Amino acid sequence: MPDPLPIFQVKIVGYANKLTESMLPTVVPPVFRSIANPDHFFLPPYVLKDGHLWSDQKRDARELRQLEERGDVTLFAEPPLEAKPDYELWIDSENQRHYESNSDAEEALQAIAEQCISEAEEALKTGDYTTAKNATRKAMCANDRLIEPLAIRAAIAQKENELGQLNLMFHLVGSRSTKAGFKLMVAGYEEILASATTCARPAADLFTCHPMHNIALQRAA
């Protein structure tokens, strides 16, 4: 791998993904442009550590345009961002960019996830499955480590006899909860559904936001 480049010697001109509404909000891996050599761009996978960038994925402007045309990168219409150490780039539900310290970004996304979980829980009380699913999808995009959205989706899948979705939710929980503990959480949401005032229920939507999809760069320990 080439020698590290100080993070202050690059700017952020976009990110390495093409996002749809169903994938937001989410953290995204930046596309960096060299300040000294503006025709040099750095794409993930790369390593960010101690205020430096390690990358062997260097591209020129022509290659970057080709990647954009293929939908592999999104370039900002706005001015580039000054790259900073220990900062995170994320895109909100309105497709607006945010570049904040790791702690501030985590706090903002956690707040979004918690709000979405509350919206999903309220929707369950009226049997509004569509709103509940949309809210849990956003919650999982904002923070893919939470298990409440998975439990809500599992309860809905159980109610709709969608066994594939139900099994998927149990699989996605992984080691974050015991099987027995997750079953208890799902059962609690099933009780809410059982006493809900039922709304019209369209066909079940697909699970469109895979947890961990936003892990696209390598961070050194």
VENLINBEL-V679322 format. One record per residue. N is the residue number from 1. RES is the residue in one letter. SS is DSSP state (alpha for helix, beta for strand, coil for the rest). PSI is psi in degrees with one decimal (NA if undefined). OMEGA is omega as a letter, one per 40 degrees, with the letter a starting at -180 (* if undefined). Layout:
n->N res->RES ss->SS psi->PSI omega->OMEGA
n->N res->RES ss->SS psi->PSI omega->OMEGA
This chain:
n->1 res->M ss->coil psi->140.9 omega->a
n->2 res->P ss->coil psi->167.1 omega->i
n->3 res->D ss->coil psi->150.6 omega->a
n->4 res->P ss->coil psi->150.9 omega->i
n->5 res->L ss->beta psi->125.6 omega->i
n->6 res->P ss->beta psi->136.7 omega->a
n->7 res->I ss->alpha psi->-25.5 omega->i
n->8 res->F ss->alpha psi->-5.8 omega->i
n->9 res->Q ss->alpha psi->10.4 omega->i
n->10 res->V ss->beta psi->158.7 omega->i
n->11 res->K ss->beta psi->161.0 omega->a
n->12 res->I ss->beta psi->121.7 omega->a
n->13 res->V ss->beta psi->-2.3 omega->a
n->14 res->G ss->beta psi->-158.4 omega->i
n->15 res->Y ss->beta psi->158.7 omega->a
n->16 res->A ss->coil psi->74.2 omega->i
n->17 res->N ss->coil psi->164.4 omega->i
n->18 res->K ss->coil psi->107.4 omega->a
n->19 res->L ss->coil psi->143.8 omega->i
n->20 res->T ss->coil psi->169.0 omega->a
n->21 res->E ss->alpha psi->-33.8 omega->a
n->22 res->S ss->alpha psi->-8.5 omega->a
n->23 res->M ss->alpha psi->4.0 omega->a
n->24 res->L ss->coil psi->150.8 omega->e
n->25 res->P ss->coil psi->157.1 omega->a
n->26 res->T ss->beta psi->154.5 omega->i
n->27 res->V ss->beta psi->142.4 omega->a
n->28 res->V ss->coil psi->149.6 omega->i
n->29 res->P ss->coil psi->124.6 omega->a
n->30 res->P ss->beta psi->153.9 omega->i
n->31 res->V ss->beta psi->121.5 omega->a
n->32 res->F ss->beta psi->145.6 omega->i
n->33 res->R ss->beta psi->133.0 omega->i
n->34 res->S ss->beta psi->136.0 omega->i
n->35 res->I ss->coil psi->-40.6 omega->a
n->36 res->A ss->coil psi->-33.9 omega->i
n->37 res->N ss->coil psi->84.4 omega->a
n->38 res->P ss->coil psi->-11.5 omega->i
n->39 res->D ss->coil psi->3.0 omega->i
n->40 res->H ss->coil psi->123.5 omega->a
n->41 res->F ss->beta psi->145.5 omega->a
n->42 res->F ss->beta psi->125.4 omega->a
n->43 res->L ss->coil psi->157.1 omega->i
n->44 res->P ss->coil psi->157.8 omega->e
n->45 res->P ss->coil psi->142.2 omega->i
n->46 res->Y ss->coil psi->173.7 omega->i
n->47 res->V ss->beta psi->131.7 omega->i
n->48 res->L ss->beta psi->120.2 omega->a
n->49 res->K ss->beta psi->135.6 omega->i
n->50 res->D ss->coil psi->40.0 omega->i
n->51 res->G ss->coil psi->20.2 omega->a
n->52 res->H ss->beta psi->155.8 omega->i
n->53 res->L ss->beta psi->124.0 omega->i
n->54 res->W ss->beta psi->123.6 omega->a
n->55 res->S ss->coil psi->136.0 omega->i
n->56 res->D ss->coil psi->16.0 omega->i
n->57 res->Q ss->coil psi->61.2 omega->a
n->58 res->K ss->beta psi->134.8 omega->i
n->59 res->R ss->beta psi->156.6 omega->i
n->60 res->D ss->coil psi->177.7 omega->a
n->61 res->A ss->alpha psi->-38.0 omega->a
n->62 res->R ss->alpha psi->-45.2 omega->i
n->63 res->E ss->alpha psi->-37.3 omega->i
n->64 res->L ss->alpha psi->-40.9 omega->i
n->65 res->R ss->alpha psi->-38.7 omega->i
n->66 res->Q ss->alpha psi->-41.2 omega->i
n->67 res->L ss->alpha psi->-38.3 omega->i
n->68 res->E ss->alpha psi->-42.2 omega->i
n->69 res->E ss->alpha psi->-32.9 omega->i
n->70 res->R ss->alpha psi->-9.8 omega->a
n->71 res->G ss->coil psi->18.2 omega->a
n->72 res->D ss->coil psi->-21.6 omega->i
n->73 res->V ss->coil psi->157.1 omega->i
n->74 res->T ss->beta psi->125.3 omega->i
n->75 res->L ss->beta psi->141.2 omega->a
n->76 res->F ss->coil psi->139.7 omega->i
n->77 res->A ss->coil psi->-24.5 omega->i
n->78 res->E ss->coil psi->169.3 omega->i
n->79 res->P ss->coil psi->153.8 omega->i
n->80 res->P ss->coil psi->157.8 omega->i
n->81 res->L ss->beta psi->144.1 omega->i
n->82 res->E ss->beta psi->120.8 omega->a
n->83 res->A ss->coil psi->141.3 omega->a
n->84 res->K ss->coil psi->149.5 omega->i
n->85 res->P ss->coil psi->144.6 omega->i
n->86 res->D ss->coil psi->37.7 omega->i
n->87 res->Y ss->beta psi->155.9 omega->a
n->88 res->E ss->beta psi->137.7 omega->i
n->89 res->L ss->beta psi->127.5 omega->i
n->90 res->W ss->beta psi->156.3 omega->a
n->91 res->I ss->beta psi->129.7 omega->a
n->92 res->D ss->coil psi->-177.8 omega->a
n->93 res->S ss->coil psi->-17.5 omega->i
n->94 res->E ss->coil psi->11.2 omega->i
n->95 res->N ss->coil psi->27.0 omega->i
n->96 res->Q ss->coil psi->141.4 omega->a
n->97 res->R ss->beta psi->150.9 omega->i
n->98 res->H ss->beta psi->136.2 omega->i
n->99 res->Y ss->beta psi->106.0 omega->a
n->100 res->E ss->beta psi->166.8 omega->i
n->101 res->S ss->beta psi->154.6 omega->a
n->102 res->N ss->alpha psi->-43.1 omega->a
n->103 res->S ss->alpha psi->-40.7 omega->i
n->104 res->D ss->alpha psi->-40.0 omega->i
n->105 res->A ss->alpha psi->-42.9 omega->i
n->106 res->E ss->alpha psi->-41.7 omega->i
n->107 res->E ss->alpha psi->-43.2 omega->a
n->108 res->A ss->alpha psi->-44.3 omega->a
n->109 res->L ss->alpha psi->-35.1 omega->i
n->110 res->Q ss->alpha psi->-40.7 omega->i
n->111 res->A ss->alpha psi->-40.5 omega->i
n->112 res->I ss->alpha psi->-45.0 omega->a
n->113 res->A ss->alpha psi->-44.2 omega->a
n->114 res->E ss->alpha psi->-40.4 omega->i
n->115 res->Q ss->alpha psi->-41.0 omega->i
n->116 res->C ss->alpha psi->-37.5 omega->i
n->117 res->I ss->alpha psi->-42.0 omega->i
n->118 res->S ss->alpha psi->-41.5 omega->i
n->119 res->E ss->alpha psi->-40.1 omega->i
n->120 res->A ss->alpha psi->-41.6 omega->a
n->121 res->E ss->alpha psi->-40.2 omega->i
n->122 res->E ss->alpha psi->-38.3 omega->i
n->123 res->A ss->alpha psi->-34.4 omega->i
n->124 res->L ss->alpha psi->-33.9 omega->a
n->125 res->K ss->alpha psi->-21.4 omega->i
n->126 res->T ss->coil psi->6.7 omega->i
n->127 res->G ss->coil psi->20.8 omega->a
n->128 res->D ss->coil psi->84.2 omega->a
n->129 res->Y ss->alpha psi->-37.4 omega->a
n->130 res->T ss->alpha psi->-48.1 omega->i
n->131 res->T ss->alpha psi->-41.2 omega->i
n->132 res->A ss->alpha psi->-42.5 omega->i
n->133 res->K ss->alpha psi->-44.4 omega->i
n->134 res->N ss->alpha psi->-41.5 omega->a
n->135 res->A ss->alpha psi->-41.2 omega->i
n->136 res->T ss->alpha psi->-33.9 omega->i
n->137 res->R ss->alpha psi->-46.1 omega->i
n->138 res->K ss->alpha psi->-39.3 omega->i
n->139 res->A ss->alpha psi->-42.4 omega->a
n->140 res->M ss->alpha psi->-33.8 omega->i
n->141 res->C ss->alpha psi->-39.2 omega->a
n->142 res->A ss->alpha psi->-38.9 omega->i
n->143 res->N ss->coil psi->100.9 omega->a
n->144 res->D ss->coil psi->7.1 omega->i
n->145 res->R ss->coil psi->-12.3 omega->a
n->146 res->L ss->coil psi->145.9 omega->a
n->147 res->I ss->coil psi->-15.4 omega->a
n->148 res->E ss->alpha psi->-43.9 omega->i
n->149 res->P ss->alpha psi->-37.3 omega->i
n->150 res->L ss->alpha psi->-39.2 omega->i
n->151 res->A ss->alpha psi->-39.8 omega->i
n->152 res->I ss->alpha psi->-45.6 omega->i
n->153 res->R ss->alpha psi->-36.3 omega->i
n->154 res->A ss->alpha psi->-41.0 omega->i
n->155 res->A ss->alpha psi->-41.5 omega->i
n->156 res->I ss->alpha psi->-42.3 omega->i
n->157 res->A ss->alpha psi->-40.1 omega->i
n->158 res->Q ss->alpha psi->-42.5 omega->a
n->159 res->K ss->alpha psi->-36.3 omega->a
n->160 res->E ss->coil psi->4.0 omega->i
n->161 res->N ss->coil psi->36.8 omega->i
n->162 res->E ss->coil psi->84.3 omega->a
n->163 res->L ss->alpha psi->-33.2 omega->i
n->164 res->G ss->alpha psi->-46.5 omega->i
n->165 res->Q ss->alpha psi->-40.3 omega->a
n->166 res->L ss->alpha psi->-48.0 omega->i
n->167 res->N ss->alpha psi->-36.4 omega->i
n->168 res->L ss->alpha psi->-42.8 omega->a
n->169 res->M ss->alpha psi->-42.2 omega->i
n->170 res->F ss->alpha psi->-36.0 omega->i
n->171 res->H ss->alpha psi->-41.3 omega->a
n->172 res->L ss->alpha psi->-25.5 omega->i
n->173 res->V ss->alpha psi->-38.9 omega->i
n->174 res->G ss->alpha psi->-130.3 omega->a
n->175 res->S ss->alpha psi->4.3 omega->a
n->176 res->R ss->alpha psi->-15.8 omega->i
n->177 res->S ss->coil psi->153.5 omega->i
n->178 res->T ss->coil psi->157.5 omega->i
n->179 res->K ss->alpha psi->-40.9 omega->a
n->180 res->A ss->alpha psi->-42.5 omega->a
n->181 res->G ss->alpha psi->-40.4 omega->i
n->182 res->F ss->alpha psi->-38.2 omega->i
n->183 res->K ss->alpha psi->-39.2 omega->i
n->184 res->L ss->alpha psi->-41.2 omega->i
n->185 res->M ss->alpha psi->-43.8 omega->i
n->186 res->V ss->alpha psi->-43.0 omega->a
n->187 res->A ss->alpha psi->-36.9 omega->i
n->188 res->G ss->alpha psi->-41.3 omega->i
n->189 res->Y ss->alpha psi->-31.1 omega->i
n->190 res->E ss->alpha psi->-35.1 omega->i
n->191 res->E ss->alpha psi->-38.9 omega->i
n->192 res->I ss->alpha psi->-44.2 omega->i
n->193 res->L ss->alpha psi->-38.0 omega->a
n->194 res->A ss->alpha psi->-29.1 omega->a
n->195 res->S ss->coil psi->9.3 omega->a
n->196 res->A ss->coil psi->151.3 omega->i
n->197 res->T ss->coil psi->112.1 omega->a
n->198 res->T ss->coil psi->131.1 omega->i
n->199 res->C ss->coil psi->171.0 omega->i
n->200 res->A ss->coil psi->136.2 omega->a
n->201 res->R ss->coil psi->105.1 omega->i
n->202 res->P ss->coil psi->172.9 omega->i
n->203 res->A ss->coil psi->146.7 omega->a
n->204 res->A ss->coil psi->137.6 omega->i
n->205 res->D ss->coil psi->167.8 omega->i
n->206 res->L ss->coil psi->154.9 omega->i
n->207 res->F ss->coil psi->97.0 omega->a
n->208 res->T ss->coil psi->-16.4 omega->a
n->209 res->C ss->coil psi->98.6 omega->a
n->210 res->H ss->coil psi->124.2 omega->i
n->211 res->P ss->coil psi->145.4 omega->a
n->212 res->M ss->coil psi->2.3 omega->a
n->213 res->H ss->coil psi->-22.8 omega->a
n->214 res->N ss->coil psi->4.9 omega->i
n->215 res->I ss->coil psi->96.4 omega->a
n->216 res->A ss->coil psi->-5.6 omega->i
n->217 res->L ss->coil psi->158.0 omega->a
n->218 res->Q ss->beta psi->121.6 omega->i
n->219 res->R ss->beta psi->128.3 omega->a
n->220 res->A ss->coil psi->148.2 omega->i
n->221 res->A ss->coil psi->NA omega->*
